[in-house]
Amino acid sequence: MSLAFLFSTLLLTFELFHLWQSVGFTLVILLIFLDVDLRAGEMILEARARQRHYAARRSSLYQVGKRDNNKGVFLVLGCW
C-alpha cells in the first residue's frame, strides 16, 4: 500500500467521523427541541383538562346551589 492511499484513507475516516459527529450533534439538538415541544404540549393538554374539570365542577355546584338554595341553610341551622 502506498503512503498516499493510507493518507487518503485516514483523511476519509476523519472526515466521515467529523460528519457523523456533526450529524449526531444536530440530532441531539433536534431531540432536545422535540422533547421540550412535547412537554409543552403535555402541559397545554393538562391545563385544558384542568379547566374542563373546574368548569364542570363550577357548573355542577351552580346547578346544585340553584336547585337547593335554602336546604343547606336549614340543615346548618337545624344541626346547630
C-alpha positions, 0 to 999 in steps of 0.5 A: 500500500502506498503512503498516499492511499493510507493518507487518503484513507485516514483523511476519509475516516476523519472526515466521515467521523467529523460528519457523523459527529456533526450529524449526531450533534444536530440530532441531539439538538433536534431531540432536545427541541422535540422533547421540550415541544412535547412537554409543552404540549403535555402541559397545554393538554393538562391545563385544558383538562384542568379547566374542563374539570373546574368548569364542570365542577363550577357548573355542577355546584351552580346547578346544585346551589340553584336547585337547593338554595335554602336546604343547606341553610336549614340543615346548618341551622337545624344541626346547630 
